Amino acid sequence: MSLAQMPCPACNVVLRVAASTPANALIRCPKCGERFRLPEPAKDNEQGIVTAEMKSATPAPLPLAILVEDNAALVQKIRRSTPPSRTSLWVVLGSLTAGCSLIVLAGGIAVGVWLARAIAPTQAKFIPPTAKGPGRLPFGPPNHPPAVQDRSAVGWFTKGTLLMRQGDFDGAIDAFTRAIELDPRFASAYCNRGLARIDKGDFDGAIADSSKAIELNPKDPFPFINRANARILKGVDPDASIADATRALELRPGIPAALLNLGMARSQKGDYDGAIAEFDKAIAILPTFKKAYGQRGQTWMQKKKWAKAESDFTRALSSLNPAHPSIYQNRGICRMEKGNLEGALADFDAALRRGAGKVGLYYRRSQVLFLSGDPKAAQADLDKALALEPTLVPLHSFRAKILICEGDGNGALAAAEKLISLHPTSADALNCLAFVHAWRGENHKALTDYAASLKLDPKPIVTRLLRGWLYLCTGETNQAAEDAVAGLKLAALQDNQAPYLAILAHCAQRRQHPEQARRTADEMSKEVKQNWPGPVLRYVHEDISAEELLRTAGDLDQRTEAHAYIGVVLWLSGAADKARQHLEWVRDNGNPDFVEFDVALLLLRRLELKQMPKP
């Protein structure tokens, strides 16, 4: 019969319990008399990993150990030990014996009462308790003996496992360490200490403990899972994580945690389809695996499949109590991308109430509030984020953009100059200052800022892209084309920014060099094929209409780019009123983090000043 071991919660005596005993069964400790129920089976932690089985190379003897068998086994023993033919006789004899004993006991009690009355004085009476207190109660709780600590390796291991389930990772690590000191070949103690270190964020220590557990017991799959998980969370060596997860599945097929780690490692390598396939397998085996839903949702986010990601996060929330704040945060981002600003705001509020990383959440919520038409509330959230991280560049840049949208050029300039004072050698800070100068019409200062940014780091393609659009807005098409071509030479065709450089080159060359513009668009269209921003390239190529482009845009990011480039083309064509409609949509509804948002603000400023491109 297989046995499990657990300590009594009152006196710490280690009990051996039959593995077939159901969860929540009522158990009585024979030493102290404490009654308690068996705990529920171990559940997966946030990484989807259960604790290792208790195995020791040389387990120490258990003090005061008792064997508690399940009721069914006990009944079978009684039935086997008593022949059926003699059962009735034993019952009759037992009943007669019990009856005689009761008669003798009753007689003794009667004699005792008679003697007490004869000897006791007649004036004796019951004295009630004094008014100062309730008096001594006739019955009280049993006085349990002092707790006995099992100081064996197995005892420390059991204590560490219980502490880890209670969330006391420091105490668990200390208990596992003591178990290892008593038994240096206790593989499961190394395994569980590694798991506790993962929860503490000590990934190097977890990798070392898991490797030692594998050395001592290479047939146990759980150290392989722990080591793969530690590497994934550390963000290193996805191939090694894939190898470990694969080995765990070879040792014991169908472990959901191993499939989860396999999917996370594939996602880390950029194989999103392969990752989703692994998450699907884990969920098929364990439909309530909340971690798998969360990781699959994040992978759908990488693929910009916002509806599928939102669905997975919702399922993760329905199976998680209490809900992790990051799930709310991710679902809020999905809802924001889908245009559900009210739902996004509710999710960000829920995440903040649950104590998520507040800087990023305040930043996201400020964006939603800004897009909802409440710039003051957006500024208030930015103030909260800056109080936590006063030097973060994106926060100051967004503040400058909000002030520009409000028409406060002086306030935007003050925000950009403050950012420069914090980061005088930052290319991003110089780009922010250049954008503010460009919007204020100080083109020479803006170009000087961009030149200083490129001097600090000539490789960033975004700087050339921003300066190219400034050249285009001021009618200097040749310089705009030069920046686009230089950026394309620096960027590989597979670079994310390459298609946008091609769009800039096409817009700059369409008047003076239409054939070159068409060749540039053709070459880049072959690379991006049907993926975004392929439809934008086909639009500027005049292969599809503006209406078709907008129908293709599936989320906030794509709609931001579609409206911005439609506005650019219309502005270059001299259709100022039509261009203004699309550019204002970007200003009021677009993603403020995008280059196209900056371009829309610059073009709107040119339209406001009635500065149209040269024919």
N, C-alpha and C positions, 0 to 999 in steps of 0.2 A: 504493500500500500504506500503510495507516495505521500510525503508529508511536507507541510509548509511550516515555517517558524515565525513567531511574532512575540513581542514582549507584552506582559500584562501592564496596562496603563497605570495601575496603582502601585505595584511593587517591583515592576521590571523583571519578574521571573519570565524566562523564555519558555513559551508553550509550544509544543509540537502539535499541529492541527492537521487532521486528515485533509488532503487536497480536495476530496469530494464534498467537504462541508460547504454548504451554500453561503454566499455573501449575506451579511446581516444576521447570521445565526447567533443565538444567545449563548455565550460561553461563560463558565464560572471558574475563576482561578482557585485551585485547591489550597493555595497557601494563605491568601488573604481574604478569600470569599468574595472578591469583587466580581460583579457581573458586567459584561460588556459584549458588544456585538462585533462580529468580524467586519473589517473594512471592505469597501468595494474593491474589486480588482484594480490594479494599476492602470491609469489612463495615460494617454500620450501627452507629453508636455508640448510647449509651444513649437518645438522642432519636430513634433510627431514621433518621438522616440520614447519607448517605455524603458524602465530600468532593467538592468541585466538580471538574469537568474542568479540565485545565491549559490555560487560554486567556490570551493576552496580546495587547494591542493592538499592541505593537511588541516582539516577543520578541528577546532578545539572542542573538548567535551563540554556539554551543556549542563550547568548546575541546576539542580532541582527541576529537571525536565520531567514533564508528564506527557502522557499520550492521551489525546482526546479523540475518540473515534466517533464517526457519524452514527446517528441513531439506527440507521438501517443495519449497519454491521453489528451493532450491539444486540439488536433483536435477533439476528440470525444466530449469534453465538448462544443466546439463551435457548432458542428453539433446538439447536443441535445438542446442547448439553442436557436436556430434559427429555427422556423418552416419552412419547405420546401416551403409552399405555399406563404410565404411573402418574400422569398429571393430576387426575381427579383425587387419588389417594393423598398426594402431598397437599392439595388444596384443603381437604377435610382436616388433616392433622394440623396444618397451619392455623386454621380457624379455631380449633379447640384450644390450641396452645395460647393463642391471643386472647380468647375469652377468659381462660383461667387467670392469665396475667392481669387483666383488667379488674377482675373480682378482688384479687389480693391487693392491688394498688388502691382500690376504693376503700377497702377495710383499713388499710394503713392510714389513709388521709383522715378518715373519721376518728380513729383513735388519737391522732395527733391534734385535731381540733378540740376534742374533749379535754385532753390534758392541758392544752393552752388556756382554755377557759377556767379550768380549776386552779391553775397556778397563778395567773395574772391578777393584779389588784383590781378591785371593783371600780375605783375612781379613774382608771386609765381611760383616756379618750384621744381621738384624732386631733392633732394640732395642725391647723392650716399653715401654709407658707406665710412668711412675713410680707408686709406691704412693700418692703424695699426691693423685692425681686420675685420672679415667678417660682422660685424654689427649684429643687432638683427634679428633673423629669424621671419617671420610672424607667423609661427606655431611651436609648440614645444610639447614635451611629457607632458601628464597631470601630474599635481602635486598631487601625491597620499597623502592622509592623513597619519599621522604616524601609524605604525602597532599597532593594538589592540590585546593584549595578552588575550586569554581566560584562566582565572585562575580557572576554575572549575575543578573538578576531571576528567570529561570526556575530557575537553580540554587538561589537562596534559597527559592523557592516549593517546589521538590522537597524540600529539606531540612525546611522547615516541615511539609509533609505527612507526612513520615516521623516527625518528632518528635511530631506530634499523634497518630499511630497508636500510638506507644510510650507515650503518656500524659504526655509532657512538654509541657504546654500553655504554660507560660511561655516555653520555648525556641521553640515553634512560633510564638507571637505575635511574638517578636522577629524570627524569620526572615521571617515574612510582612511585617512592618513594613519590613525591609530591602529586600524585593522591591518594595514599594510606593514606597519612596524612589527606587529605580532606575527604576521604571516606574509613574508615578502613575495610569495608566489600566489597570492590571492588575486587571481586575474579579474574576477568580477568587481573587486574593490577598486582596482585601477579603472575599469570600465565606467563604473558609476561616478567615481571622482572626476573623470573626464567629462561626463555629462553635466555634473554640477558646475564645473569650470566653464562649460559652454554658456550656461545660464548666467554666470558671473561676467562673461565677456573675456575670459582668459583663454583665447583660442590657441595660443602656443602651448600653454599647459595642458589643454584638452588634447591636442595632437600628440604630445609626449605621452600622456597617460593612455590614450587609445593605442598607440604603437606598442607600449609595454604590455597591455592586455592581449594584443594580437600575438606578441612574442610568446606569452605564457599559454595562450589558448587560441591557436589559429583556426579552430573550428567554430568559434562563437561569432555570429554575424554582427552582433551589436557594436563591438569596438570599431568595425569597419564603417558602420553607419555614423558613429560619433565622429570618427576622424574625417570622413567626407563632409559632414555637416560643419565641423569647425573650420575646414579649409574654405568652404563656400561662404560662411559668414565673415571670414577674414578677407575674402575676395581674392584668393590666390589659387593657382594650379587647378583649374577645372578638370583637366584631363586626369589628374590623380584622384579627384573626387569621383569621377565617372568610374575609374578602375575600382575604387573601394566599394562604391554602391553596387557595381556589377558583381563583385566577389561576394558581397552579403547576400545577393539574390541567388547566387549559385549555391551557397550554403543552406539557405532557407528561402525557397521561391515564394514570391507574393507578399513580402513584407512591405506594407504601405510606406513606412518611413524611408526605406531604401529607394523605392520608386520616386518618392518626393525629392530626395537628394539627387537622384539621377536627372530629374526634370530641372531642378534648380541649376545644376552644373551645366546642362545643355543650354539653358537660357543665358547663363553667364558667358557662354561662348558665342551667343548670337543665334543659336539654332532654336528659334522660337517654336517652329512647327514640331520639332523633335521633343522639345520640352512639354508642349501641350499634350502630346501623345502619352508621355510618361505620367503626367498628372491625371489624364483620363483613366489610365490603368489603376492608379492608386485610389481614385474615387470609386471606380467600379468594384474594388475589393472592400473599401470602407466608405460607404456613402455619406457618413457624418464627419469625414476627415476635413475639419475646418481649415487646417493649414494648407492642404492641397487646393482648396477653393481659393484661398487668398493668393497663393503663388500663381495659380493659373490666371487669376484676375490680373495680377501684375504683368504676366506675359501677354495677355490680351491688350493691356495698355501699351506695351512696347510695339505691338502691331497696329495700334490706334483703332482697335475694335472696341469702342467705348461701351456699346450696348451689352456685348458679351462680358466685358470686364465688370460692368455694373451688376449684372446678374450674378456673377460669381461672388462678388463682395456681399451682395444681399444674402446669398445662401450661407456664406461664412458667418455673417452676423446672426442669422437665425439659429445656427448651431453652436454659438459661442456665448457663454455667460460667465463672467461679464465680458462684454464686447471689447476687443482691443481697439484703442483710438486710431491706429494706423488704417484699419479697415474703413472707418468712417472717412478719414482723410482721402484715401484713394477713391472711394465711391463719390466723394464730393468733387474730385477732379474730373471723374467721368461725367458726372452730371453737368459740370461747368462746360465741358467740351460739347456736350449734347445740347447746350443752350438752356438747360433747366437750372436757372440761377437760384430760384427759391429753394429747390431741393439741395443744391450745392451748399447754400448758406446754412441750411439746417444741419447738414452733415458736418460742416466745419465747426459749427457751434457745439455739436455733440462730441466731436473729437477734442475740442478745447476743454470741455467739462470733464473729460476723462483723462486729461493731463498729457496729451500728445506733445511732440516737439513744437513749442509754441511759436518760434520765430517763423518757420516755414508756414505754419497755419495762419498766423496773423497776416503774412504776406499774401497768401492765397485768398483769405477772406477779404482783404483790402481790394484785391482785383475784382472779386465778385461784387463788392459794394460799389466800386467805381463803375463797373458795367451796368449795375442796377440804377445808376443815376444819383448816387449819394456820395459825392467826392469828399464831403466833410467827414463822414464815417470812415471812408477809405483812408483819409489822412490820420484819423485817430488810431486806426489799426497799425498804420505804418509807425506812428509814434511808439506804440507798445512794442513793436518788433525792434525798433531802433534802441529802445531802452534796454533790451536784452542783448542786441548785437549792434552797437553804435557805429561799427566800421564796415558793415556789409554793403558792398557796392550796389547790388540790384535794388536794395531798399532806397538808397539815395537817387538812383537813376529813375525809379518809378515815381518818386516824389517830384522830380523835375518834370516828368511827363504830365503828371496830374496838374501841376501849376501851369504848364503850357496850354493844356486843354481848357483851363479856366481863364486863359488870356493873361496870366501873370508872368510876363517875361522876366521882370526883375527878381521875383521870388524863385523862378526856375534857375536863373543865373547864380543866385546866392546858394541854392542847394548844390549845384554843380561845383561851385568854387569850394564849398565845404568838403565835398568829396575829394577834390584835388588836394586839399590840405591834409586829409587823412591818408591818401594814397598818391603822393606826388609822382611816383614812377610806375603807375598802373596804366596800361594801355586802355583798359575798360573805362577808367575814370576820365582819361583824356578824350575818349570817344563820346562820353556823355557831355563833357564841356563843349566839344565841337558841335554836337547836335543842337545844344542850346544856342550857341553863337549863330549857327546856320538859320535857326528859326527866327532869331532876332534880326536877320538880314546882315549880320556881320560875317560875310563870306570869307574875307581874308583871314580873320581870326580862326574861323572854323578850319580852313585849309591848313593853317599853321599848326593847329591842334592835331589834325590827322597826320601831318608830317612828323610831329614829335612822337605820336603813337607808333608809327612805322619805324622810327629810328630806335625806339626802345625794343621793338620786336618786329622785324620785317616779315615774319611768316604768317601772322593772323590774316586769314582771307576776309573775315568780316570787316576789318578796317578798310580794305580796298573796296569792298562792296558798298559800304556806307559813303566813302568819299566819291565813288563812281556815281551814286545816285545824287549826291550834292552837285557834282559837275553837270549831270543831266538836267537837274532842276534849274540850274542857272544858264542852260543853253550851250554849255561847253561839251558838245557831243564827242569830239575827238578825244579829249582827256577822259571822259567817261568810258569810251571804248578801250582806251589804253589800260585803265585800271581793271576792266573786266578781263581783258586778254592776259594781263599779268597775273591776275588771280587764277585763271584757268591753267596757266603754266605751273603755278605752285601746287594746285590741287589736282589730285588724280581724278579721272572721270567718275570714279565711284564715290568721290567725296560728297557729303551731303550738301555742301554749298555750291558744287559745280553747276547744277541746273540753274540756280539763281544768278550765277555769274553769266551763264549763257543768255538768260532772259535780259539782263542788263546790257550785254553786248548787242543783242538783237535790237533792243529799243534805241541804243545809241547809234547803230549803223543803218537803221531802216530808211533814213532819208538820204544820206550821202553814199552809202554802200549797201544797197538792198540785196545784192547777190551774196555778199559776204555774210550779211545778217541771216539770210536763208540757209546758207551752208552751216553756220553755227547752230541754228535751231535744229536742222536735220540731224547733225552729228549727235547732239545731246538727246534728241527724241529717241534715237536708236538705243541709247544707253538706259534711259529711264523707262522705256517701253510704255506699259499701261499704268505704271505706278505714278503717284503724285511726286513732283509737279508736272508730270507729262501732259495733262490736260491744259495747264497754263502755257506750256511751250506750243502746243497746237493752237491755242487761242491767239497768241502773239504772232504765230505763223499764218493766222487767218484761215486755219483749217476747220475750226468750230466757232460758233457764235458765243457771245457773252452769256446768253441764257443757258446754252448747253454747258458752259463752264460752271455756272452756278449750280446747276443740277448735279454736276459731278462732285462738287465740294460736300463732304459728308460730316464735317465737324467744325468746331469754332476755328481751329488753326487753318484749315483749308479754306473756309469762308473768308477769313481775314486776308489770306493771300489772293484769293480770286477777286474780291472787291477791290483790293489795292491795285492789282495789275490791270483790271478793267479801267479803273480810274486813270492810271498812267497812260494807257493807250488812247483813251478819249482825250486826255489833256494834250498829248502829243498831236492828236488829230485836230485840235482847236475846238472841240465840243466841251466848253467849260462847264455849262450847266449840268450836262449828263455826267461829266467827270466828278463834279462836286457831290452828287448824290452818293456815289460809291465811296468816295473818300470820307465823307461824313459818316457813312455806315461803319467804316473801319475805326474812325475816331470814337464813335459812341458804343460800338459793340465788339471791336476786334481785340485780339490778344496783345496786351501792351508790351510783352517780351519780344515781339517779332520785329525784324528790320522793316517789314512792310508797314507796321504801325508808324514808325518814324518817317518813312517815305510819304505816307498819307498826310501826316501833320505838316511836312515841308511843302507839299503841293497845295494843300489848303491855304497855307500862308501866302504862297505865290498867287493863288487865285484871289485872295483877299486884297493883296497889293496890286492886282491886275497885271501880274507879270506872266505873260504867256510866252511859250517857246518861240524861238526865231524860226521863220519859215525856211 
